[in-house]
Amino acid sequence: MSPPDQSPGHPDLRKLRVAGISFLALILAIFAYGVVSRAAQNSRLHDLTEAEAVPNVAVVTPSGVANNSGLELPGRLEAFIRAPIYARVPGYLKSWKHDIGAKVKAGELLAEIDTPDLDQQLMQARADLNVARANAKLSEITAKRWQSLSGTDAVAKQDVDQRTFTWDANIAQVKAAQANVDRLVAETGFKRLIAPFDGIVTARETDIGQLINVGSTGGAEMFVVSETEKLRIYVNVPQNYVPSVPSGTKATIQVPEHPGKTYTGTVESSAQSVDPSTGTTLMQIIVDNPSGELMPGDYASIRLQATAATNVLSVPSSAVIFDAKGLSIATVGSNDRVLLKPVTIGRDLGAVIEIASGLGEHDRVIQNPPDGVANGDPVHVVTPRAAVAGAQPKSDSDHG
């Protein structure tokens, strides 16, 4: 017969071992669950990050509708004819008849100049003319007497010729003296300053008693007479717009002192050349001004009704990308990836750009391309909130 078991606590140890193994299994299960959960979260975060990294873009299709927004340019109004009046004779201003703003007729007196020096020169010239005439008369009598004796042996032929030539020389002196008198008489006519045409006195730069110098020797202008019933406006039209602004193009003019009021002008002529320093062509606009509301020197805003180009594609100006490679437009391909297309611009109309080449009418153009966009970048196409003038938006349902 075997002896009895001396370890009464053995069943308890067994239970403890089972409990420990169960606890360890539970810890391992919790750890495994945590690892799997963290991996799942990381995967979802990665997917979410990748989704957020794809930019949302709004697309528009190029518009084939002609853009008639016109061309706005600044300009200055100028008198149709402007004549600065200078003095032709020196002296002192004796009187003036018309001040600024006065309407004058052609030939009307503006001012008179007192010319004491010129008057003395004229008196001297007339005296010289009288002396020359007397000398010519005396030489004529002498020459004719000697010529009457030329057929005799009383005088030599040389002496007769000498008296005849003296007579001819004195006649020439008379003509010279007469020409000098005529010149001074003509100059005295410039003592009266007159209006060269019908117009308005737009400047008076002199006053009574002022010393007057001849204009060609540094004298300042005394008056300015301007014809204002017609006005000229010179505008610099950018080179790429010139073909759209032929002679006869209508222009709408606005000036600050008459807000809300417009005036109509017509493009009359073009310089037919491009200024290399500005890349523009000078054009002249004529505007009628019978009421005199428009003033020479006025700043004006000119809107030209430029001829619309045919078969052009227009896109929002925000769609154009300019970088080191030049001008391009970002489009969206059928796989919702970016495709950059180099383009050339026909006309820049502000909010709308007319594309001359490089774009198709069915292209999906990104309205506001993200910074640094490149070929092959994925994008998510959304419907734009509002269409931009000159381009038609395309909804998601049209993307296929």
C-alpha positions as a Markdown table, in Angstrom:
| # | Residue | x | y | z |
|---|---|---|---|---|
| 1 | Met | 0.0 | 0.0 | 0.0 |
| 2 | Ser | 1.5 | 3.4 | -1.2 |
| 3 | Pro | 1.9 | 6.3 | 1.1 |
| 4 | Pro | -0.5 | 9.2 | 0.9 |
| 5 | Asp | 0.3 | 12.5 | -1.0 |
| 6 | Gln | 2.2 | 14.9 | 1.1 |
| 7 | Ser | 1.4 | 18.1 | -1.0 |
| 8 | Pro | -2.1 | 19.2 | -0.1 |
| 9 | Gly | -1.7 | 22.5 | -2.1 |
| 10 | His | -1.0 | 20.9 | -5.5 |
| 11 | Pro | -4.5 | 21.5 | -6.9 |
| 12 | Asp | -4.1 | 25.2 | -6.1 |
| 13 | Leu | -0.8 | 25.4 | -8.1 |
| 14 | Arg | -2.5 | 24.0 | -11.0 |
| 15 | Lys | -5.3 | 26.5 | -10.9 |
| 16 | Leu | -2.8 | 29.3 | -10.6 |
| 17 | Arg | -0.9 | 28.0 | -13.7 |
| 18 | Val | -4.1 | 27.9 | -15.7 |
| 19 | Ala | -5.1 | 31.4 | -14.5 |
| 20 | Gly | -1.6 | 32.8 | -15.5 |
| 21 | Ile | -1.8 | 31.2 | -18.9 |
| 22 | Ser | -5.3 | 32.7 | -19.4 |
| 23 | Phe | -4.1 | 36.1 | -18.3 |
| 24 | Leu | -1.1 | 36.0 | -20.6 |
| 25 | Ala | -3.4 | 35.0 | -23.5 |
| 26 | Leu | -5.7 | 38.0 | -22.7 |
| 27 | Ile | -2.7 | 40.4 | -22.7 |
| 28 | Leu | -1.5 | 39.0 | -26.0 |
| 29 | Ala | -5.0 | 39.3 | -27.5 |
| 30 | Ile | -5.2 | 43.0 | -26.3 |
| 31 | Phe | -1.8 | 43.8 | -27.7 |
| 32 | Ala | -2.7 | 42.2 | -31.0 |
| 33 | Tyr | -5.9 | 44.1 | -31.2 |
| 34 | Gly | -4.1 | 47.3 | -30.5 |
| 35 | Val | -1.5 | 46.6 | -33.2 |
| 36 | Val | -4.2 | 45.7 | -35.8 |
| 37 | Ser | -6.3 | 48.8 | -34.8 |
| 38 | Arg | -3.4 | 51.1 | -35.0 |
| 39 | Ala | -2.5 | 49.7 | -38.5 |
| 40 | Ala | -6.1 | 50.2 | -39.6 |
| 41 | Gln | -6.1 | 53.7 | -38.3 |
| 42 | Asn | -2.8 | 54.5 | -40.1 |
| 43 | Ser | -4.1 | 53.0 | -43.3 |
| 44 | Arg | -7.3 | 55.2 | -43.1 |
| 45 | Leu | -5.2 | 58.3 | -42.2 |
| 46 | His | -2.9 | 57.6 | -45.2 |
| 47 | Asp | -5.9 | 57.2 | -47.5 |
| 48 | Leu | -7.5 | 60.4 | -46.1 |
| 49 | Thr | -4.2 | 62.3 | -46.5 |
| 50 | Glu | -3.8 | 61.1 | -50.1 |
| 51 | Ala | -7.4 | 62.1 | -50.8 |
| 52 | Glu | -6.9 | 65.5 | -49.2 |
| 53 | Ala | -3.7 | 66.0 | -51.3 |
| 54 | Val | -5.7 | 65.8 | -54.5 |
| 55 | Pro | -6.8 | 69.4 | -55.2 |
| 56 | Asn | -10.4 | 70.3 | -56.0 |
| 57 | Val | -10.6 | 72.3 | -59.3 |
| 58 | Ala | -13.4 | 73.9 | -61.2 |
| 59 | Val | -13.3 | 73.5 | -64.9 |
| 60 | Val | -14.8 | 75.6 | -67.7 |
| 61 | Thr | -15.0 | 75.0 | -71.4 |
| 62 | Pro | -13.6 | 77.7 | -73.8 |
| 63 | Ser | -16.3 | 80.0 | -75.1 |
| 64 | Gly | -16.5 | 80.5 | -78.9 |
| 65 | Val | -18.7 | 83.5 | -78.5 |
| 66 | Ala | -17.2 | 86.7 | -79.9 |
| 67 | Asn | -16.2 | 89.1 | -77.1 |
| 68 | Asn | -17.4 | 92.7 | -77.6 |
| 69 | Ser | -16.1 | 94.1 | -74.3 |
| 70 | Gly | -14.1 | 96.8 | -76.2 |
| 71 | Leu | -10.8 | 98.4 | -75.3 |
| 72 | Glu | -10.4 | 101.0 | -72.6 |
| 73 | Leu | -7.5 | 103.4 | -72.7 |
| 74 | Pro | -6.5 | 106.7 | -71.1 |
| 75 | Gly | -6.0 | 109.9 | -73.2 |
| 76 | Arg | -5.8 | 113.7 | -73.2 |
| 77 | Leu | -8.0 | 116.0 | -75.1 |
| 78 | Glu | -6.3 | 118.5 | -77.4 |
| 79 | Ala | -7.5 | 121.4 | -79.4 |
| 80 | Phe | -8.2 | 120.7 | -83.0 |
| 81 | Ile | -6.0 | 123.7 | -83.9 |
| 82 | Arg | -3.7 | 125.4 | -81.3 |
| 83 | Ala | -1.7 | 128.5 | -82.1 |
| 84 | Pro | 0.8 | 130.0 | -79.7 |
| 85 | Ile | 1.1 | 133.7 | -80.5 |
| 86 | Tyr | 4.6 | 135.1 | -80.3 |
| 87 | Ala | 5.9 | 138.6 | -80.9 |
| 88 | Arg | 7.8 | 139.3 | -84.2 |
| 89 | Val | 9.0 | 142.7 | -83.1 |
| 90 | Pro | 10.6 | 143.9 | -79.9 |
| 91 | Gly | 9.1 | 146.6 | -77.7 |
| 92 | Tyr | 6.7 | 147.2 | -74.9 |
| 93 | Leu | 3.1 | 146.0 | -74.7 |
| 94 | Lys | 0.9 | 148.9 | -75.4 |
| 95 | Ser | -2.5 | 147.2 | -74.8 |
| 96 | Trp | -4.3 | 143.9 | -74.9 |
| 97 | Lys | -7.9 | 143.4 | -76.0 |
| 98 | His | -9.0 | 139.9 | -75.0 |
| 99 | Asp | -8.4 | 137.8 | -71.9 |
| 100 | Ile | -8.6 | 134.0 | -71.4 |
| 101 | Gly | -11.9 | 132.4 | -72.3 |
| 102 | Ala | -12.7 | 135.1 | -74.8 |
| 103 | Lys | -14.1 | 134.0 | -78.2 |
| 104 | Val | -12.3 | 135.7 | -81.1 |
| 105 | Lys | -12.7 | 135.8 | -84.9 |
| 106 | Ala | -10.0 | 135.4 | -87.4 |
| 107 | Gly | -8.1 | 138.7 | -87.9 |
| 108 | Glu | -9.5 | 140.2 | -84.6 |
| 109 | Leu | -7.0 | 142.3 | -82.6 |
| 110 | Leu | -5.5 | 140.7 | -79.6 |
| 111 | Ala | -2.9 | 143.2 | -78.5 |
| 112 | Glu | -0.6 | 146.1 | -79.7 |
| 113 | Ile | 3.1 | 146.5 | -79.2 |
| 114 | Asp | 4.8 | 149.9 | -78.9 |
| 115 | Thr | 8.1 | 149.7 | -80.9 |
| 116 | Pro | 10.1 | 152.9 | -80.6 |
| 117 | Asp | 13.3 | 151.3 | -81.9 |
| 118 | Leu | 11.6 | 149.9 | -85.0 |
| 119 | Asp | 9.9 | 153.3 | -85.7 |
| 120 | Gln | 13.3 | 155.0 | -85.6 |
| 121 | Gln | 14.8 | 152.3 | -87.9 |
| 122 | Leu | 11.9 | 152.9 | -90.4 |
| 123 | Met | 12.5 | 156.7 | -90.3 |
| 124 | Gln | 16.2 | 156.1 | -91.0 |
| 125 | Ala | 15.5 | 153.7 | -93.8 |
| 126 | Arg | 13.2 | 156.2 | -95.5 |
| 127 | Ala | 15.8 | 158.9 | -95.2 |
| 128 | Asp | 18.4 | 156.5 | -96.8 |
| 129 | Leu | 15.9 | 155.8 | -99.6 |
| 130 | Asn | 15.6 | 159.6 | -100.3 |
| 131 | Val | 19.4 | 159.9 | -100.4 |
| 132 | Ala | 19.7 | 157.0 | -102.8 |
| 133 | Arg | 17.0 | 158.4 | -105.1 |
| 134 | Ala | 18.8 | 161.8 | -105.2 |
| 135 | Asn | 22.1 | 160.2 | -106.0 |
| 136 | Ala | 20.5 | 158.1 | -108.7 |
| 137 | Lys | 18.8 | 161.2 | -110.2 |
| 138 | Leu | 22.1 | 163.1 | -110.2 |
| 139 | Ser | 24.0 | 160.1 | -111.8 |
| 140 | Glu | 21.3 | 159.8 | -114.4 |
| 141 | Ile | 21.6 | 163.4 | -115.5 |
| 142 | Thr | 25.4 | 163.1 | -115.5 |
| 143 | Ala | 25.4 | 159.9 | -117.5 |
| 144 | Lys | 23.0 | 161.2 | -120.1 |
| 145 | Arg | 25.2 | 164.4 | -120.6 |
| 146 | Trp | 28.3 | 162.3 | -121.1 |
| 147 | Gln | 26.5 | 159.9 | -123.4 |
| 148 | Ser | 25.4 | 162.9 | -125.6 |
| 149 | Leu | 29.1 | 163.9 | -126.0 |
| 150 | Ser | 30.3 | 160.3 | -126.8 |
| 151 | Gly | 30.1 | 160.9 | -130.6 |
| 152 | Thr | 32.6 | 163.8 | -130.4 |
| 153 | Asp | 36.3 | 163.9 | -129.5 |
| 154 | Ala | 35.6 | 166.0 | -126.4 |
| 155 | Val | 35.3 | 163.0 | -124.0 |
| 156 | Ala | 36.8 | 159.6 | -123.8 |
| 157 | Lys | 34.6 | 156.5 | -124.1 |
| 158 | Gln | 36.0 | 155.3 | -120.8 |
| 159 | Asp | 34.6 | 158.3 | -119.0 |
| 160 | Val | 31.2 | 157.8 | -120.6 |
| 161 | Asp | 31.1 | 154.2 | -119.5 |
| 162 | Gln | 32.1 | 155.1 | -116.0 |
| 163 | Arg | 29.2 | 157.6 | -115.6 |
| 164 | Thr | 26.8 | 155.1 | -117.1 |
| 165 | Phe | 27.9 | 152.4 | -114.6 |
| 166 | Thr | 27.6 | 154.9 | -111.7 |
| 167 | Trp | 24.1 | 155.6 | -112.7 |
| 168 | Asp | 23.3 | 151.8 | -112.8 |
| 169 | Ala | 24.9 | 151.4 | -109.3 |
| 170 | Asn | 22.8 | 154.2 | -107.9 |
| 171 | Ile | 19.7 | 152.7 | -109.3 |
| 172 | Ala | 20.6 | 149.4 | -107.5 |
| 173 | Gln | 21.1 | 151.4 | -104.3 |
| 174 | Val | 17.6 | 152.8 | -104.6 |
| 175 | Lys | 16.2 | 149.3 | -105.0 |
| 176 | Ala | 18.1 | 148.1 | -101.9 |
| 177 | Ala | 17.0 | 151.1 | -99.9 |
| 178 | Gln | 13.4 | 150.6 | -101.0 |
| 179 | Ala | 13.6 | 146.9 | -100.0 |
| 180 | Asn | 14.8 | 147.8 | -96.6 |
| 181 | Val | 11.9 | 150.3 | -96.2 |
| 182 | Asp | 9.4 | 147.6 | -97.3 |
| 183 | Arg | 10.9 | 145.1 | -94.8 |
| 184 | Leu | 10.6 | 147.5 | -91.9 |
| 185 | Val | 7.1 | 148.6 | -93.0 |
| 186 | Ala | 6.1 | 144.8 | -93.0 |
| 187 | Glu | 7.6 | 144.5 | -89.5 |
| 188 | Thr | 5.6 | 147.4 | -88.2 |
| 189 | Gly | 2.5 | 145.4 | -89.2 |
| 190 | Phe | 3.5 | 142.9 | -86.5 |
| 191 | Lys | 2.9 | 145.5 | -83.8 |
| 192 | Arg | -0.7 | 144.3 | -84.0 |
| 193 | Leu | -1.2 | 140.8 | -82.8 |
| 194 | Ile | -4.3 | 139.3 | -84.4 |
| 195 | Ala | -6.2 | 136.0 | -84.1 |
| 196 | Pro | -5.2 | 133.5 | -86.9 |
| 197 | Phe | -8.6 | 131.8 | -86.9 |
| 198 | Asp | -11.9 | 131.6 | -85.0 |
| 199 | Gly | -11.4 | 130.2 | -81.6 |
| 200 | Ile | -11.0 | 130.8 | -77.9 |
| 201 | Val | -8.1 | 132.6 | -76.1 |
| 202 | Thr | -6.8 | 129.8 | -73.8 |
| 203 | Ala | -3.8 | 131.6 | -72.5 |
| 204 | Arg | -2.6 | 135.2 | -71.9 |
| 205 | Glu | 1.0 | 135.4 | -70.8 |
| 206 | Thr | 1.6 | 139.2 | -71.0 |
| 207 | Asp | 0.4 | 142.5 | -69.6 |
| 208 | Ile | 0.6 | 146.2 | -70.3 |
| 209 | Gly | 4.1 | 147.7 | -70.1 |
| 210 | Gln | 5.9 | 144.4 | -70.3 |
| 211 | Leu | 9.1 | 144.2 | -72.2 |
| 212 | Ile | 8.5 | 142.1 | -75.4 |
| 213 | Asn | 11.3 | 140.1 | -77.0 |
| 214 | Val | 11.1 | 138.4 | -80.4 |
| 215 | Gly | 9.8 | 134.9 | -80.1 |
| 216 | Ser | 12.6 | 133.3 | -82.1 |
| 217 | Thr | 15.2 | 134.7 | -79.7 |
| 218 | Gly | 13.8 | 133.4 | -76.4 |
| 219 | Gly | 10.6 | 135.4 | -76.1 |
| 220 | Ala | 7.7 | 133.6 | -74.4 |
| 221 | Glu | 4.3 | 133.1 | -76.0 |
| 222 | Met | 2.0 | 136.0 | -75.4 |
| 223 | Phe | -1.3 | 134.4 | -76.2 |
| 224 | Val | -2.7 | 130.9 | -77.2 |
| 225 | Val | -5.7 | 130.7 | -79.4 |
| 226 | Ser | -7.4 | 127.3 | -79.7 |
| 227 | Glu | -10.2 | 126.0 | -81.9 |
| 228 | Thr | -12.4 | 123.9 | -79.6 |
| 229 | Glu | -15.5 | 123.1 | -81.6 |
| 230 | Lys | -13.6 | 119.9 | -82.5 |
| 231 | Leu | -11.0 | 118.2 | -80.3 |
| 232 | Arg | -8.3 | 115.6 | -80.9 |
| 233 | Ile | -7.5 | 112.7 | -78.7 |
| 234 | Tyr | -4.3 | 110.8 | -79.1 |
| 235 | Val | -4.2 | 107.3 | -77.7 |
| 236 | Asn | -1.5 | 104.6 | -77.7 |
| 237 | Val | -3.2 | 101.3 | -78.8 |
| 238 | Pro | -1.3 | 98.1 | -77.9 |
| 239 | Gln | 0.2 | 96.4 | -80.9 |
| 240 | Asn | -2.0 | 93.3 | -80.7 |
| 241 | Tyr | -5.2 | 95.4 | -80.7 |
| 242 | Val | -4.2 | 97.5 | -83.8 |
| 243 | Pro | -5.9 | 95.3 | -86.4 |
| 244 | Ser | -9.1 | 95.5 | -84.4 |
| 245 | Val | -9.2 | 99.3 | -84.4 |
| 246 | Pro | -9.4 | 100.5 | -88.1 |
| 247 | Ser | -10.2 | 104.0 | -89.1 |
| 248 | Gly | -13.8 | 104.8 | -88.5 |
| 249 | Thr | -14.0 | 102.8 | -85.2 |
| 250 | Lys | -16.3 | 104.5 | -82.8 |
| 251 | Ala | -15.1 | 105.6 | -79.4 |
| 252 | Thr | -17.0 | 106.5 | -76.2 |
| 253 | Ile | -15.4 | 109.2 | -74.1 |
| 254 | Gln | -15.9 | 110.1 | -70.5 |
| 255 | Val | -14.3 | 113.0 | -68.5 |
| 256 | Pro | -14.1 | 113.4 | -64.7 |
| 257 | Glu | -16.0 | 116.8 | -64.6 |
| 258 | His | -19.1 | 115.3 | -66.2 |
| 259 | Pro | -19.6 | 111.9 | -64.4 |
| 260 | Gly | -22.1 | 109.6 | -66.0 |
| 261 | Lys | -22.1 | 111.5 | -69.3 |
| 262 | Thr | -20.5 | 110.1 | -72.5 |
| 263 | Tyr | -19.4 | 111.7 | -75.7 |
| 264 | Thr | -18.8 | 110.0 | -79.1 |
| 265 | Gly | -15.7 | 110.2 | -81.2 |
| 266 | Thr | -14.3 | 108.5 | -84.3 |
| 267 | Val | -10.9 | 107.1 | -85.0 |
| 268 | Glu | -9.6 | 109.2 | -87.8 |
| 269 | Ser | -6.1 | 108.1 | -88.4 |
| 270 | Ser | -3.2 | 105.9 | -87.2 |
| 271 | Ala | 0.5 | 106.4 | -87.2 |
| 272 | Gln | 0.9 | 103.1 | -89.1 |
| 273 | Ser | 4.0 | 102.3 | -87.0 |
| 274 | Val | 4.8 | 100.7 | -83.7 |
| 275 | Asp | 6.8 | 102.6 | -81.1 |
| 276 | Pro | 9.5 | 100.1 | -80.1 |
| 277 | Ser | 9.8 | 101.6 | -76.6 |
| 278 | Thr | 6.2 | 101.1 | -75.7 |
| 279 | Gly | 4.9 | 98.5 | -78.2 |
| 280 | Thr | 2.0 | 100.7 | -79.1 |
| 281 | Thr | 0.6 | 102.5 | -82.1 |
| 282 | Leu | -0.5 | 106.2 | -81.9 |
| 283 | Met | -4.0 | 106.8 | -83.1 |
| 284 | Gln | -6.0 | 110.0 | -83.4 |
| 285 | Ile | -9.7 | 110.3 | -82.4 |
| 286 | Ile | -11.8 | 113.3 | -83.4 |
| 287 | Val | -14.7 | 114.3 | -81.2 |
| 288 | Asp | -17.2 | 117.1 | -81.9 |
| 289 | Asn | -17.5 | 119.7 | -79.2 |
| 290 | Pro | -20.1 | 122.4 | -80.3 |
| 291 | Ser | -21.3 | 123.1 | -76.8 |
| 292 | Gly | -17.7 | 123.6 | -75.5 |
| 293 | Glu | -18.3 | 121.1 | -72.5 |
| 294 | Leu | -15.0 | 119.3 | -73.3 |
| 295 | Met | -11.8 | 121.3 | -72.6 |
| 296 | Pro | -8.3 | 121.0 | -74.2 |
| 297 | Gly | -5.9 | 119.3 | -71.8 |
| 298 | Asp | -8.7 | 117.3 | -70.1 |
| 299 | Tyr | -7.9 | 113.7 | -69.0 |
| 300 | Ala | -10.4 | 111.3 | -70.6 |
| 301 | Ser | -11.2 | 107.7 | -70.5 |
| 302 | Ile | -11.7 | 106.3 | -74.0 |
| 303 | Arg | -13.5 | 103.1 | -74.8 |
| 304 | Leu | -12.9 | 101.8 | -78.3 |
| 305 | Gln | -15.5 | 99.5 | -79.9 |
| 306 | Ala | -12.8 | 97.1 | -81.1 |
| 307 | Thr | -13.9 | 94.7 | -83.9 |
| 308 | Ala | -14.6 | 91.3 | -82.5 |
| 309 | Ala | -12.4 | 88.5 | -83.8 |
| 310 | Thr | -14.1 | 85.5 | -85.4 |
| 311 | Asn | -13.6 | 81.9 | -84.4 |
| 312 | Val | -11.8 | 82.8 | -81.2 |
| 313 | Leu | -11.8 | 80.8 | -77.9 |
| 314 | Ser | -12.1 | 82.8 | -74.7 |
| 315 | Val | -11.1 | 81.6 | -71.2 |
| 316 | Pro | -11.0 | 83.4 | -67.8 |
| 317 | Ser | -7.8 | 85.3 | -67.3 |
| 318 | Ser | -7.3 | 83.4 | -64.1 |
| 319 | Ala | -6.8 | 80.2 | -66.2 |
| 320 | Val | -3.6 | 81.4 | -67.9 |
| 321 | Ile | -0.3 | 80.2 | -66.4 |
| 322 | Phe | 2.9 | 82.2 | -67.0 |
| 323 | Asp | 6.2 | 80.7 | -66.0 |
| 324 | Ala | 9.7 | 80.1 | -67.3 |
| 325 | Lys | 8.3 | 78.0 | -70.1 |
| 326 | Gly | 6.0 | 80.7 | -71.3 |
| 327 | Leu | 2.2 | 80.8 | -71.4 |
| 328 | Ser | 0.1 | 77.7 | -70.9 |
| 329 | Ile | -3.3 | 76.6 | -69.7 |
| 330 | Ala | -4.0 | 73.6 | -67.4 |
| 331 | Thr | -6.6 | 71.3 | -68.7 |
| 332 | Val | -8.1 | 68.1 | -67.2 |
| 333 | Gly | -7.9 | 64.8 | -69.2 |
| 334 | Ser | -10.3 | 62.0 | -69.3 |
| 335 | Asn | -8.5 | 60.3 | -66.4 |
| 336 | Asp | -8.8 | 63.4 | -64.2 |
| 337 | Arg | -5.2 | 64.3 | -64.5 |
| 338 | Val | -3.6 | 67.6 | -65.5 |
| 339 | Leu | -2.5 | 68.2 | -69.0 |
| 340 | Leu | -0.6 | 71.5 | -69.6 |
| 341 | Lys | -1.1 | 73.1 | -73.1 |
| 342 | Pro | 1.2 | 75.9 | -74.4 |
| 343 | Val | -1.0 | 78.7 | -75.9 |
| 344 | Thr | -0.6 | 82.1 | -77.5 |
| 345 | Ile | -2.9 | 85.0 | -76.6 |
| 346 | Gly | -4.9 | 86.8 | -79.2 |
| 347 | Arg | -6.3 | 89.6 | -77.1 |
| 348 | Asp | -6.2 | 90.4 | -73.4 |
| 349 | Leu | -9.6 | 91.8 | -72.5 |
| 350 | Gly | -9.1 | 92.0 | -68.7 |
| 351 | Ala | -11.3 | 89.3 | -67.1 |
| 352 | Val | -11.3 | 87.3 | -70.4 |
| 353 | Ile | -8.4 | 86.2 | -72.5 |
| 354 | Glu | -8.8 | 85.4 | -76.2 |
| 355 | Ile | -6.7 | 82.4 | -77.2 |
| 356 | Ala | -5.1 | 82.5 | -80.6 |
| 357 | Ser | -3.7 | 78.9 | -80.7 |
| 358 | Gly | -3.0 | 75.9 | -78.5 |
| 359 | Leu | -6.5 | 75.2 | -77.1 |
| 360 | Gly | -9.5 | 73.1 | -78.4 |
| 361 | Glu | -13.1 | 74.0 | -77.9 |
| 362 | His | -13.9 | 70.8 | -76.0 |
| 363 | Asp | -11.0 | 71.1 | -73.6 |
| 364 | Arg | -11.8 | 71.2 | -69.9 |
| 365 | Val | -9.9 | 74.2 | -68.6 |
| 366 | Ile | -9.0 | 74.6 | -64.9 |
| 367 | Gln | -10.4 | 77.9 | -64.0 |
| 368 | Asn | -7.9 | 78.6 | -61.1 |
| 369 | Pro | -5.0 | 76.2 | -61.4 |
| 370 | Pro | -3.2 | 75.4 | -58.1 |
| 371 | Asp | 0.3 | 76.7 | -57.6 |
| 372 | Gly | 3.0 | 74.4 | -59.0 |
| 373 | Val | 0.5 | 72.3 | -61.0 |
| 374 | Ala | 2.3 | 69.9 | -63.3 |
| 375 | Asn | 1.5 | 67.4 | -66.0 |
| 376 | Gly | 0.0 | 64.2 | -64.7 |
| 377 | Asp | -1.1 | 65.7 | -61.3 |
| 378 | Pro | -4.4 | 64.1 | -60.2 |
| 379 | Val | -7.3 | 66.5 | -59.5 |
| 380 | His | -10.8 | 66.3 | -58.3 |
| 381 | Val | -13.2 | 68.2 | -60.6 |
| 382 | Val | -16.0 | 70.2 | -58.9 |
| 383 | Thr | -18.7 | 72.5 | -60.2 |
| 384 | Pro | -17.7 | 76.1 | -60.0 |
| 385 | Arg | -19.9 | 78.4 | -57.9 |
| 386 | Ala | -20.3 | 80.9 | -60.6 |
| 387 | Ala | -19.4 | 81.1 | -64.3 |
| 388 | Val | -16.9 | 83.6 | -65.5 |
| 389 | Ala | -17.8 | 85.9 | -68.4 |
| 390 | Gly | -16.5 | 84.6 | -71.6 |
| 391 | Ala | -16.3 | 80.9 | -70.6 |
| 392 | Gln | -19.1 | 78.3 | -69.9 |
| 393 | Pro | -18.7 | 76.0 | -66.8 |
| 394 | Lys | -19.1 | 72.3 | -67.1 |
| 395 | Ser | -20.8 | 70.1 | -64.5 |
| 396 | Asp | -19.5 | 66.8 | -63.0 |
| 397 | Ser | -22.2 | 64.9 | -65.0 |
| 398 | Asp | -20.6 | 66.0 | -68.2 |
| 399 | His | -17.2 | 64.7 | -67.3 |
| 400 | Gly | -18.0 | 61.1 | -68.2 |
